[in-house]
């Protein structure tokens, strides 16, 4: 899985992508997740009513498609 710190750094820039992928996530979900991949997995599993293993694959796919990279100074 991606470095969680990179996702956190770009979290607010990625919220629209997140909501496009999982439109049933609430603002409370987004606030709770705060860019933490593990929290995202838990919320996706809960909202979609899927096993955690499937949520892990879904989140990994989402993150890999974002091509999150460290910001250069």
Secondary structure, DSSP 8 states (H G I E B T S, - for coil): ---HHHHHHTHHHHHHHHHHH-TT--HHHHHHHTT-HHHHHHHHHHHHT--HHHHHHHHHHHHHHHT------
